[in-house]
């Protein structure tokens, strides 16, 4: 967001010769401007909700804002940076309080999670009071044991009386071990939460059942005859997820001392709002170690999309890691549970509270997906497995990110400012982003709109119909008479055009952002399905945890394969990343030679249009990682790519890339042949992108370990190519009739019902088409902003 602040506050160099800007400069403030005036205070307050339970922090917040003076000139408003307010908060917090201070550490979890034992260890480490709700509150209040009380009054009355006892209790600076049933009483939990950090000790249900058997516990609160312990524990998880501030994974075999250390680390992370920040890939580190590094928080990286210097946002520190035991505890988990745990590790609760993040994930991966496993792994043949990433509403892997990313975005932005999301699509992103943002709440759709630009003649007929058919009240499609690279480059340049973005901000109260994989909030959710695929292979017994796998991914913009790299960084044992290209094999050539060369290279239209890309944006993130975060090198390389259309990296960096990466490409003939042969041998229809990956996997993988091939789209989106590959002569004229014909073949994977439904309406809709001119694109953007927000 500070990109827009700098544009509005300091960096706008108004072009006085431009009639559009001069015509507006003396007008009174519009409604959009008025809405925009208060956004920064609200943004700061939003992040400070993390601290709102502390009265002294509230007072500092009020002091910060009451002393703020907003200055105005003719063209722009100057706003208080949220950084100033948070600096005051941090100063007070760390100078007055220790790890606990006057707040309580509240341990929550099922019976048998170890809350009492762990609580005592933490109390000893911190030298503070330890309170066990069972022993120190309930039994002293009732003058009888908990089991006697339960037998005396029954389940429902027990919960009510337990809650009343907790409501009459207060403490500060203590460690409190809750009962397993406390979280089922809302009023008492709200009371505790006012002055405490609630830590969820998350123990797999199977381990809890084993522990309770050893403890000879055969009944817990809420368990009626006919209800199994496992079912009751599963039922209770909804209450634990509702209340916790931070979670600790308690893997099998972890000692109480290890869990106690994890709790202290989790509390420290929760309180340290500065612990996880983002920098640009083009950030140049100061020579003076004491000089402050300009960083962003997760919420700011998501809102801004592209860094002010043209680079991409990456974590300043390393990705969080899970140990072997923690990963093993996720083997039996659902996709939603895995996503919640992994994304909580990557998103600070000050940006998105854990309970809210969980709600978003459940919404994103709920009824929207045709398969309950979300991203299942299917054994194809031999050592090859297909990761099916096409069960979302638009039938491509983009749904795995774009059903979640809009909710992340809507949570992070200030409530009184409008946002226009600009998206370039090579085929699948367009419909996925339009679908994802259309599922926001009514209020969010009024302040967030989407414009997706696609190459008019560079996507399949079905993809085009799907993009156009996905238009809705807050999303539109614009065809561009050029290729994807032009669309993507133009959007990046629009973001860097401070005159234009500043004009939209001041005149319409509207800020631009992106939902392409250049946006961190779009890329991050993709890490989950790569990790989940590996865990599924373990769960299905094909491998044991720790055994290596290779992944083969059809690659254009480098986002999907980069997400797999991040999964490895978190602890998934991926051996090789196999980069599969089609005839536009600039990435394959680069990985083999270290020379990224676009000179005399013309984009070819292929059967796999989603990877018909020559400028791979996310490659910059990977090179930044390989080059030890050398922002100066990234600036030089990618400026050279823009100006001279090529760059060469040094031999030592080439060797570093090649340690983990291999690459090759597939011809159009080989692609169709792979579709044909796979269907004949296994009855499985590959889409053209997956076929590209299979051809390359067959050629490059040494068969000493499993290879997971990412299937990035459902075959029905590319019906003409599939029918040509399968030698089906009855090729109908419309894409919808082609899709229905293919669905009658009784092949695997089964027909995509959501795509079949979509075909009934898509061919009746139209979209705007514009010339390959950035000024024309800007004109379209401004018109859409006017129509939607004014």
N, C-alpha and C positions, 0 to 999 in steps of 0.2 A: 504493500500500500504506500510505502514511502516513495516509491517511484512516482506515484501520482502527486504526493505531497511536494516532491522536488519540482515536478512539472509546474504545479500550480503556484508554489511559493517562491521559487528562485530561478528556475531554469527556462521559463517561458520567454522566448525572444520573439515578441509579436511581430509578424510581418505586416507592417502598416500599409503596404501596397496591396494587401489582399482585401478585397472589398468585403468578403464575408465577415472578417474579424472586425474591421472598422465600423461596419454597419451596426454591430451589436455593442460596441464598447460603452456607449452612453445610455444604454437602456437600463431601466430599473431591474432589480433582481427578479429572475423568474422563479417559479415554484421549485424547479430543479435546483437552482442555486440556494434557495432558502433551506431546502432539505439537506443540502450538502454542508451547510455551515456548521452543523452540530456533530458531524460524523466522527471527528477525531476524539472528542470527549467520550462519545459512546463506545468507540473502539477500545479506548483505554479502560473504561469501566468494565467492558465485556471481559477482557483478560483478567481484570482485578476481581471478578466474581470469585476467583480462586481463593481470595483472601477475605471475602466479605464477612466471614464469621468472626473476624478479629476487630474489636472496636477501635483499637488504636490505629489500625490500618485504614479503617473508614475515615477517621479524622484526618489522617495524612492525605488521603484521596481528596477530601473536601477542601483541604488547605491548598493542595496543588491547583485545583480547578478554580477556586475562588480568586487566586492570585494571577490567573491567566488573563492576558490582554490580547485580544484579537485585533490586529491592525489590518487596514484595508487600503489598497490603492485602486487605480481605475480599472485594472484588469484582473486582479487575483486576490484571494484571501490568503492570509498567513495563519497557519494553524499550529497549535501546540502539539509537538510530537509526543506520542504515548510513551516514548522512551524516557522523557523527563520525569513523568509521573512515576513510572516503574522504578526509575533510579532512586527516587525518594523512598519508595516502598522497600526496595531491597536494602537500602542503607539502614532504615529503621529496624527491619526484620533481623538482619544479621548482627546489628549492634546490641539489640535488647534481648534477643532470644537465642537459646541453644537449640539443639535438634528438636526438643520437645517444647520447651517454654511452658506457657500456661495451657497448651492444648494437650489433649489426651491422645494416646495411640490406642485405637480400639480394634481388637482382633476379632474377626468375624469368620465363620465357616461352619461346616456341618459338625455334628458330634463325631469325635474321633479325629478331628483335624489337627489337634495338638495345641489348641489355643491357650489352655492353662499352662502347660509346660513351657511353651515358647514365651508366653507373657512373663513368667517368672525370670527366665533368662534375660529378657530385654530389660526388666526392672533392675536386675543386678548390674547389667552393663551401664545403665543410665543413672543408677542410684536414685530411682524414683519409686513411688508407691505402686503396688500391683493390686488390682482389684479383680477378683473372680466373681462374676455375677451370680453364679450358682451358690457358692459358699459364703460370699461376703454380703450379698444383698438379699437374695430370695430366701435362703434358709433362715437367716437372722430375722427377716421380716415375718416369715410364716411360723417360725419355731417348729418346723418339721422339715424333713428331707424333701427334695424335689420330686422324687419318685412317689413318696407318700401323698404329696399334694396332687400330683397328676392322677393318682388312683382315686383320690377323694373327690375331685371336682370334674374330671373329664377333660378332653382336649380343648374344646372351645373356651370354657371358663378358665382353664389354666392359662391360655394365651392372654386373656384379658387381665387376669390378676398378675401375671408376670409383667405385662406392660405397665400396669399401674405402679408396681414396685419400682421399676426402673425410672418412671416419670418423677418419683419422689426422691430420686438420688441425683447428686451432682458431685463432680470432682474436677480437678484441673491438674495438669502436669503429671498425669498418671498413665499407667498401662492397664487397660480394661479388657478382660477376656469375656466375651459375650457367651450366652448359651446358643445352642444351635437353632433355637426357635425365636430368639429375640427379633430377628429381621422380619418376622411375620406380623409385627405390631407396628404400624406406621407412626403413631404418635410418639412412642418411646424412641424410635430410631431418629426421628426428627429432633427430638430433645438431645440425644447423644451427639448427633452430627453437628449441632451448633458449636460445640467446642471440642471437636475431635477429628482426627484423620482416621477413617475407617479402612482397615487393611483386610482384604479378603484372602484367607488362606485357602487356595484352590487346590484341593486334593481330588484326584480322579475318583469317581464313585466306586469303582471296583476295589480301590485301596481302602476306602472308608468301610465298605462292607466287610472286608477282611479284618480290619482293625477292630470293628465292633464285635465280630465273632470272638476274637481273642480276648476282648474285654468282657465277654459274656453278656453283651447288651442285645436283647432280642426285640426291644420295642422302644421307640422314641416318640416325642410329642407329635401328634397328628396321625399316627399310624393306627389304622383301624384293621379289624379282621378282614383278610382278603387282600390287603395292600402290602406289597413286598417292600422290603427296605430299599431296594434299588429304585423302585418307582417313586417312593416318597422322597428320596434324596434328589432325584431328577426334578420333582415338583418344586422342591425348596430352592433350587438354583435360581429360579426367577426372582426370588426375594433377595438373595445374595447379590445378584447382578444389579438390582435396583439401587442398592445403598452404598456400594463400596467406592472409595476414592482411588485406591490403588490396589493392585492384585499381586500376590506372590504365588508363583507356581511351586507346589510342593511335590516334587517328583518322588517316585518310589525309592526308598533307601536313604533319603536326605535326613540327616540327624537334626534334632531340635536346635542344636547350636547353629547349624547351617541355615535352617529356616529363620532363626532369629536374626542372623546377619543379613539375610535377604530382606527381612522386614525393615531393618534399619536403613538399608540402601534404598528401598522403595520409598520410605518416608522422606529421606534426604532428597531423592529425585523429585518427589511431589512438591516439596517446599522450595526447591531451587528452580525458579522459573527461567533462569538464564542458562540452564545446563544444556539445552539442546537448541542450537541455532543453525542458521543456514547462511552460506556465502555463495557468491557468484563463481562460476568456473573461470571467470576472467579476473577475479580479484587478485591484485598484486599485494603480497604480504609486505608490510612495512619493515624496513631494516631495523628500526628502533623497536625492540621487543615490547617496550612499555606503551607504544602507541596503540590506541584502541582500534580494533578491527570492526569495520561496519558490517553488522550481521542482521539477519532477519529471523523472526520466529516462524514456526510452521504456518500459522494463520496468514502471516504476511506473504510468505512464499506462494501459498495457494491463491491468494487474492491477486498478487501482481503477475503471476505466471512467468514472465520473462524478467530477468534482472535488468536494472537500469543501464548497465554497460553492454547489454546485448548478450551476456552469458546466460547460463542456466543455473538455477539454484540447486545446490547439493548440501548435504549435512556437513557442518564444520568438523564434527568429530566422526568417528567410525560408526558404522551401523551397530545397533545392539546385537548381542550374541546370546543364543540359548545354549545351555550345556546339553550333553547327551541325554541326561535324565529328563530334562524339560522337554526335549523333542519327543522322547519315547512316551511321555505322558499325553502327547497330542495324537498318537497313532490311532487311538480309538475315538477321537473327537470328530464332530461334524465339521463341514467346511466353515459354517458360521462361527463355531467355537474357535477354530483355528484362526480365522480372520480377526476375531476380537482380540485374542491374545497377542498375535503378531503385530497388529496395528497399534495396540496399546503401548507396545514397546517402542514404537516409532513416532508416536504422537504424544507430546507432553499433555498431561491433563489440564494444564493451564490454558492450552489452546482448545481442546475438546475434552470435557470430563468423560471419564471412562464409561459411566452409565449412559450418557448421551451418545457416545460413539457406538456403544452396543446397540442402542435403538436404531441408529442409522444403518448399521450392518445388517440387522434383522430385516429392516425394511427393504434394503437393496437386494438381498439374496433370499427373499421370501418367495412369494407366489409368482414373481416375475420370471422365474426360471423353470423350464419344462422338466428338468431332471432334479430330483431332490438332492443329489450329490453335488450340484452346481457345476463342478468341473471334473467329471469322472475320468478315470484312466481305463482304457480298454486294451487288452492284449491283442495285438494284430497277428503276429507270427514270430517264431524264433525268439530273438531277444528284443524285438521291437514292440513298443507300446504307444498307443495314441492318447494324447491328452486332449479330450474333447472340450474345446473352449467356445462352443457355439450354441449352448442351450439357453442363452439369454433371449430377451424379446426381439432383438434384431438379428440374431443368428451369427454373431461374430464375437471374437475374443474381446473386442472393445467394450462389450456389455459388462465384463467383469470389473472394469474400472468405472464405466460411465453410468452404472446404476447407483454407485456409491459417491463418486466425486461431486455431483451436484449438491448432495446433502452436506458434505464437508464444506463446500464453497458457501452455501447459504448460511451455515452456522458461523463461519469466520467473518463474513462481511458485516459492516455496520448497518443497522436497521433502516436508516433514513437516506441511503444513497442508492442510486440505480447502477446496475452493471450490465454492460453489453459484452457477451462472450463471443469472440471471433474464433472460428475454427476452420482450418484447412483440412480437406479430406481427400484421400486417395481412393475412397470407396466406402469402407465400413464405418469410419469414425462419424461421418455425417449423420446417418440415421441413428447411430447409437447415442450421440450427444443430444440430438433433438428429442429422442425418446426419454433419455435420462432426465433432462431438465423439465420435460413436460410432466413428470411425476412429482414435482415439488408441490408444496402447499399453495393455496390460492394467493396468499400474501406474498410468498417468495416469487411466484411467477409474475407478479405485478412489478417487482423490482429487479428481476433477472431475466434477460432476454438472450437469445442465441441467434447468431447468423453463421451459417456454414457455407463455405465456398468450395465448390468441387469442379474439377476439369470437365467441361461439358461433354467432351468426346473421349474422356479418359477413364471411364468406369463402365462396368457391365450394364446391360440394359436393365437387369433386375435391380442392381445397386442404385442406378439412377432413379428408377421408379420408386424404390424404397426410400431414398433420401427425400424425394419430392413428396411422397405420401406421408412422411413423418412430420411434415410441417404442422404447426399447431399455434395456439394463441400466443405463445411467447417464443416461437422458433421458426426460422425461415431458411430456405435454401436458395443459393445464388449460383447458377452455372457460370463458369468462366471459360472463355475461348482460349484456353492454354492448358498447361499440364500442372500436376500437383506441385512441382518445385516452385513454379511461379506463384501459386496460391500461398504456399507456406512462406516463401521469401517476402511476399507482399505484406502478409499479416505481421511478420516480424518488423518490417520497416514502418508499418503503421504504428506499432507500439512505440517505436523509437522516434516517431515524429512528434516532438513535444508541442509544436504549434497546434497540431490537429487534436491530440489527446487533451491538451490543456483547454482548447476551445470547447470540446464536448463536456469536460468537467465543469467549467465555469458557466457555460450557456445552458446546459441541460442537466447539470448535476449528475452526469453519467460517466462512469469510469470503465475503461476497456480492460478485459482480461481474456485468458485463453483456456480452452479445455483440451488442446492437443497434448501429446505426451511431453512437450516442453514444460508443462505445468506439473510440479511435483505431486500435487494432489491427484493427478491422473495416473502418474507412473507408479506411485507407491502401492496401490491395491493389487497391481499385477504381481508383486513379489509373492503374494499369498498363494496363488494357484500353482506356482512352481514348487513351493514348499509342500503344498498339499498333495501334489502329484507323487512326490517321493514318499510321503507318509502313507499314501494309499498303496503303493507297491509293498511297503513294509506290512501294512495291515492285511493285504491279500496273500502274504506269504511268499512273494516272489523274491524278496531280498530281506536281509536282516539290517537293522539300523546300523549305519556306519559303512555299509557296502557302497562303493561308488556307482554312479550312473553318468551317462552322457545325456545331453539334451540337444536336439536338433530343431532349429527354429527358422521358419521362412522370415527373412529379415529385409526391411526397407528403411525404416526410420530409426532402427536400433533400439527402440524402447522395450519391446518384448524380451529380447535377448539380454538387455541390460538388467531387467527385473530378475532374470535368472541369476545373473552375476551377484545381485544384492542378496538373493536367497542363499547363495553359497557363502557370502560374507556373514550371514546370520547363523550359519552352521550346517546347512544342507550339503552333503558330500558329493557335489557335482564335479566330475573329473574334467570333461571337455565340453566346451560350448561350440556346437557345429553351426556355423552361419551359412544358411542356404539362400542363394540368390537366384533370380531368373536371368533373363538376357541383359537386364540392367545390373550388371555385376560389379559395380564400382566398389562395394564393400568387400567382396571376395578378393578383388585385385589388391585392395589396400591391406587386408590382413596378410596376404601372401608377400607383399613387397614393401609395405610402409609408405607407399606413394598413393595419395588420394588425388586423382587426376580426372577433372571434368572437361579438359580441353579436347575438342574434336569428338566429344561423346554426346550422342543425341539420345534422348529418352525414347525407348521402344515401348510400344503398347503390346501387352502380352495377355495370356489367359489368366494371369495372376496380378490384377491391377493394383491391389493393395500394397504390393512391394515394387511397383513401378516408380521408384524414387531414386534420385541421384544425390541429393543433399540429405544426409542422414543426421538429423539434429542431435539425437542422443549419443552419437559417437563422441561428441565433445565431453559429455559427462564421464564416459569410460576412459578417454585419454587423460582427463584431469585426474582420475583416480590412479591410473597407471604411472603418471608423471609426478606423483607425490604432491598433488594439488598445486602444480606450477601454473598459476593464472597468467603469468606473463607469456609463457609458451603458448597457452591456449589462445590468448589474444592475438599473438603473432600468426599462429597457424590459420585461425579461422578468418582473420582479416585478409590473409594471403589468399585463402580460398575464395573469398568474395571478390577480391581485386584481380587475382591472376588465375583463378579457377583451378588451382592445384596447390598441394603442399606435400612435403616429404618429411617424415619423422626420422630421428637418428636410429642407428642400428640397435643400440642398447634398448630403446623403447620398443622397436619392432620385435625383438626377441622376448621382451616382457609380455607383450600382447600375445605372441604365439605360444607362450607357455600354457595358456588355457584355451586359446581359440584355434580352430581350423575352419576352413571355408572352401566352398566350391559352388558352382552354378549349374543350372539345368536348362536345357534348350526346350523350346515349345514342343518338339516332337517327343522328347523324353518325358515331358510332363503328361502328355496325353497317353503315352504308352504305360506310364505308371498307374494312371487311373484305370486303364483297361485291364492290366494284369492283376492288380490288387482286387478288382471286382471279380475277376474270373476265379481267383484262387481262394478268396475269403468271403465273397459276397458283400464286401465293404466298399462304399463309394467315397473316395477322397475328393475334397475340393481341390482346385488347381494349386493353391498355395501349399496345402498339405502334401500334394503330389511332388511339388518342387522339393520340399523338405525330405520326403521319403527317398527320392532319387539321390540326393546328396548324402543322406544317412547311409544308404546302401553302399555308396562309393567310399565314404570317408571313415565309417565306424568300423573298429577292428573286431567287434563281436565278443570281446573279452568281458563286457559288462552290459547291462541293459541300456537301451537308448530310448528316451522319451521324446517322441515327435509331437510337436505342438500343432494341433489341428485348429487353425485360426478362424475358420468359417464353415458354415453348413453348405454342402454341395449344391443345394437348390438355388443359391444365389448366383450360380454360374452355369445355369442349365444348358445354354448352347454349347459350351466347351465340354460339359459332361456327356451330352448326347453325341457330340462328335467323337469323343474318346471311346464311348461304348458302341459306336457305329449304329446309332439309332437314326433311321432315315426319316421318320415322321416328325421332322422338325417344324413345329407350328410357328405361326407368325407372332404371337404375343408371348411375353415372358411368363404370364400367369398360366397359360395353357401348357407351356413347357414344364413348369414346376409341377402341375397336376399330373402330367404324363409320367414324370420321373417318380412321383410318389406312389405310382401304381406298381413299381418294380419290386416291392417287398424286400428292399435292400437294407443293410445297416450303414450308417445309423438310420433310425426311422425318420419319416417326414417331419419337418419342423412345422407344427400346427400354427404357430404365430405368424410364420412367413406365408403360409397358405391363406390365412385370413387376410393378411395385409394386401395380397395381390388383388383382392376383390375391389379395392378402392383406389389403389395407387395410380393406375393408368388414366384416371379421370382428372388428376390434379396437374397443375402447372407451376412453374417457378420462373423467377426473373433470370435473364441471361445478360452478362455484361462482357465488354471487351477486355482484353488483357492489358489493362492500364491501371496503375495503382490509384490515380486520381479518381477514376471511375469507381473503383472499389470503395474509396473513402466517401464518395458521394452516396453510394448505396448504404453505407454504414450510418451516415448522418440521417438519411431519410428514414431508416428503420428506427433509429433512436427517437426521431421526432414523432413518428407514428405510434410508437409503443409507450413512450414515457411522457409525452407532452399532451 
